[in-house]
Amino acid sequence: MPAIRLEQLRASVRGAVIQPGDAAYESARAVYNAMFDKRPASIVRAVDVADVIAAVDYARTNGMLLAVRGGGHNGGGLGTCDDGLVIDLSLMKGIRVDAAARTVRVGAGCLWGDVDHATHPYGLAVPCGVISSTGVGGLTLGGGIGHLTRAFGLTVDNLLSADVVLADGTVVTADASNHPDLFWALRGGGGNFGVVTSFEFQAHPVRTLYAGPTFWPLDQSVEVLKAYRELITSAPEYVNGFFAFLTIPPAPMFPDHLHMQKVCGVMWSCTGPAARAAAATLPMRSVGTPLLDHQADMPLPVVNSLFDGLYPPGLQWYWRADFVEELSDAAVAEHARHGAALPTMHSTMHLYPIDGAAHRVARSETAFSYREANWAEVIVGVDPDPANAATITKWCKDYFDALHPYSAGGAYVNFMMDEGQERVQASFRDNYERLAAIKAAYDPANLFRVNQNIRPAVAAAG
Ligand SMILES: Cc1cc2nc3c(=O)[nH]c(=O)nc-3n(C[C@H](O)[C@H](O)[C@H](O)COP(=O)(O)OP(=O)(O)OC[C@H]3O[C@@H](n4cnc5c(N)ncnc54)[C@H](O)[C@@H]3O)c2cc1C
């Protein structure tokens, strides 16, 4: 196909093509993590599949760098690029719930808050992340960890099919019977294989979660972490709770005397009746002397958006992550040391449980490989002020360096910055080779490379 000219692209898409100098350019190029300030040559705001095909063809025939943006939340700023083309999917928003089949068809521009909004009236929910402004696209393709992981598995464990625009501009539907290799790769392999324009998920009957935090003073964090590692790995699957070091924000929902206090805590989010969840978490909530211990039945969309206000777009974020199989006493001691040194109010460390239902899927069943890990650990230095970028980065790296020797090796790709090829391979382990072969079949020229990149098998061999 000869190179498509810009005027041809403009004439063939229904969405806007935004370029430097256009009034919309500055807002259109911004991504969630303000550490990234990239200037694409063009941004196509696709409104339908035909727009996505036209944009993919334009990038390919002009040899342009191509970035695909869902919610724009990626820690490594992978929803944009310098000088290339960005396909912004944010206007592709439709959602259809099939209540009888308990399935949901979701447009690629949706955020998780859109999905919760659409499914909640039916008493249904799709397992997703803990912030509602995160994009469905990036979170799903990397795996998807959140409040429902122990009960219903990762987001990819609930993916039934995906419509995909491939690198050559053709469109396929991938599911268990059609393009099964592609479907396997999409479940954890990120945006390496094409632009997913629509996702179909299995939903579950969840209307409320018994949710809320228990906070302890920092000097009890060793005792708390040791109790946490015992409780969560042996708890029934309806119990979920991620551990965190955090600073209690000055929000009205917290008592004044706790504002800006650094603490450790567990954010509980349990399915099932309140009494059952309260009883199952009690042994942990009785450890030490909690500063605050409050859970209640809350609508699921409320739980999934509790942190949205604390983390608006435009903050500086520095990310590091690992998978963790066991929390040894030595690791607990390092956590206590670095957790106590949180550099800013927004900075935090979370340990998300990924056992329960997520463990019942074999490591070769989807591209997401770390099925025997018990936690996805993420350390994020966060602050609104770019002047603090060096401080939050140093704290994050020091913390990571201290804990990495106790980790399982790789990391959840959605919690990584740009850390190089070795780290990507470590995160997929023995699934990498199969991913590279599928990449060679579907994207041999590596058009989709602004991601945690899987190199096509032939190029890797060369
Ligand atoms: C505040 C915050 C909270 C988070 N919480 C969680 C959490 O609880 N659980 C969790 O699992 N993750 C969480 N994440 C991580 C999140 O999953 C990743 O940042 C993810 O990449 C975001 O997806 P996105 O679509 O918003 O990002 P984008 O920046 O738009 O895209 C990220 C990557 O995915 C690709 N991509 C996106 N959409 C498509 C598509 N339709 N087709 C092909 N490729 C696509 C992009 O090309 C890019 O490589 C969180 C991130 C943030 C910033």
The ligand as a MOL file (V3000), in Angstrom:
LIG
                    3D

  0  0  0     0  0            999 V3000
M  V30 BEGIN CTAB
M  V30 COUNTS 53 58 0 0 0
M  V30 BEGIN ATOM
M  V30 1 C -3.9670 5.7730 39.6360 0
M  V30 2 C -3.7800 4.4350 39.0350 0
M  V30 3 C -4.3540 3.3210 39.6270 0
M  V30 4 C -4.1940 2.0590 39.0690 0
M  V30 5 N -4.7710 0.9790 39.6790 0
M  V30 6 C -4.6900 -0.2410 39.1110 0
M  V30 7 C -5.3440 -1.3560 39.6770 0
M  V30 8 O -6.0030 -1.2540 40.7000 0
M  V30 9 N -5.2340 -2.5460 39.0610 0
M  V30 10 C -4.5240 -2.7120 37.9180 0
M  V30 11 O -4.4780 -3.8250 37.3920 0
M  V30 12 N -3.8680 -1.6760 37.3590 0
M  V30 13 C -3.9380 -0.4500 37.9430 0
M  V30 14 N -3.2810 0.6100 37.3850 0
M  V30 15 C -2.3760 0.3660 36.2740 0
M  V30 16 C -3.1410 0.3710 34.9720 0
M  V30 17 O -3.6530 -0.9170 34.7430 0
M  V30 18 C -2.1980 0.7400 33.8160 0
M  V30 19 O -1.7310 2.0370 34.0370 0
M  V30 20 C -2.8780 0.6210 32.4590 0
M  V30 21 O -1.8800 0.6520 31.4680 0
M  V30 22 C -3.8670 1.7280 32.2460 0
M  V30 23 O -4.6330 1.5200 31.1160 0
M  V30 24 P -5.1090 2.7830 30.2420 0
M  V30 25 O -5.9130 2.2680 29.1400 0
M  V30 26 O -5.6910 3.8110 31.1510 0
M  V30 27 O -3.6910 3.3260 29.7960 0
M  V30 28 P -3.0850 3.8850 28.4140 0
M  V30 29 O -1.9550 4.7550 28.8670 0
M  V30 30 O -4.1050 4.4530 27.5520 0
M  V30 31 O -2.5250 2.5730 27.7380 0
M  V30 32 C -1.6110 1.7250 28.3680 0
M  V30 33 C -1.0410 0.7080 27.4060 0
M  V30 34 O -2.0810 -0.1220 26.9210 0
M  V30 35 C -2.2170 0.0040 25.5120 0
M  V30 36 N -3.6420 0.0550 25.1790 0
M  V30 37 C -4.6160 0.7310 25.8390 0
M  V30 38 N -5.8040 0.4990 25.2790 0
M  V30 39 C -5.5850 -0.3340 24.2310 0
M  V30 40 C -6.4120 -0.9460 23.2650 0
M  V30 41 N -7.7230 -0.7690 23.2650 0
M  V30 42 N -5.8370 -1.7470 22.3310 0
M  V30 43 C -4.5070 -1.9570 22.3240 0
M  V30 44 N -3.6710 -1.4090 23.2280 0
M  V30 45 C -4.2050 -0.6100 24.1650 0
M  V30 46 C -1.4850 1.2720 25.1580 0
M  V30 47 O -0.9760 1.2300 23.8640 0
M  V30 48 C -0.3830 1.3290 26.1840 0
M  V30 49 O 0.7130 0.5330 25.7880 0
M  V30 50 C -3.4290 1.9010 37.9100 0
M  V30 51 C -2.8550 3.0150 37.3090 0
M  V30 52 C -3.0280 4.2720 37.8620 0
M  V30 53 C -2.3820 5.4510 37.2340 0
M  V30 END ATOM
M  V30 BEGIN BOND
M  V30 1 1 1 2
M  V30 2 1 2 3
M  V30 3 2 2 52
M  V30 4 2 3 4
M  V30 5 1 4 5
M  V30 6 1 4 50
M  V30 7 2 5 6
M  V30 8 1 6 7
M  V30 9 1 6 13
M  V30 10 2 7 8
M  V30 11 1 7 9
M  V30 12 1 9 10
M  V30 13 2 10 11
M  V30 14 1 10 12
M  V30 15 2 12 13
M  V30 16 1 13 14
M  V30 17 1 14 15
M  V30 18 1 14 50
M  V30 19 1 15 16
M  V30 20 1 16 17
M  V30 21 1 16 18
M  V30 22 1 18 19
M  V30 23 1 18 20
M  V30 24 1 20 21
M  V30 25 1 20 22
M  V30 26 1 22 23
M  V30 27 1 23 24
M  V30 28 2 24 25
M  V30 29 1 24 26
M  V30 30 1 24 27
M  V30 31 1 27 28
M  V30 32 2 28 29
M  V30 33 1 28 30
M  V30 34 1 28 31
M  V30 35 1 31 32
M  V30 36 1 32 33
M  V30 37 1 33 34
M  V30 38 1 33 48
M  V30 39 1 34 35
M  V30 40 1 35 36
M  V30 41 1 35 46
M  V30 42 1 36 37
M  V30 43 1 36 45
M  V30 44 2 37 38
M  V30 45 1 38 39
M  V30 46 1 39 40
M  V30 47 2 39 45
M  V30 48 1 40 41
M  V30 49 2 40 42
M  V30 50 1 42 43
M  V30 51 2 43 44
M  V30 52 1 44 45
M  V30 53 1 46 47
M  V30 54 1 46 48
M  V30 55 1 48 49
M  V30 56 2 50 51
M  V30 57 1 51 52
M  V30 58 1 52 53
M  V30 END BOND
M  V30 END CTAB
M  END
